[in-house]
């Protein structure tokens, strides 16, 4: 919003007349003045896709689903099916685009598989779809959505 100098002076005069000094307001006072609801202590703001952070073996994950995928892949490592699992593997794609896979697994035959923990909503994300196509076209890697 743009104001002329006169409008700004009138705006500040109205604020001072109401006794509102914006610079001296606390976070709570500012929220109350603008009808903003703040999270209470211990309460966190709702995440965009409703996911909840999780932790397994001291490793933190963005969602419970991602943590469950990691756990399943680690069982395969312990069983000897996979050599290793790498978290948050980054790929540089043409055009300055960077794709960060949730997991990269290497099997006993040295084949690389990329796993991405996706919900039905995030699978439809246009940016993700384009990166998935680029991974297939440029790197020859198919992303397995779990």
Secondary structure, 3 states (H helix, E strand, C coil): CCCCHHHHHHHHHHHHHHCCCHHHCCHHHHHHHCCCCCCCCCCCCCCCCCCCCEEECCEEECCHHHHHHHHHHHHHHHHCCEEEEEEEEEEEECCCEEEEEEEEEEECCCCEEEEECCCHHHHCCHHHHHHHHHHHHHHCCCEEEC
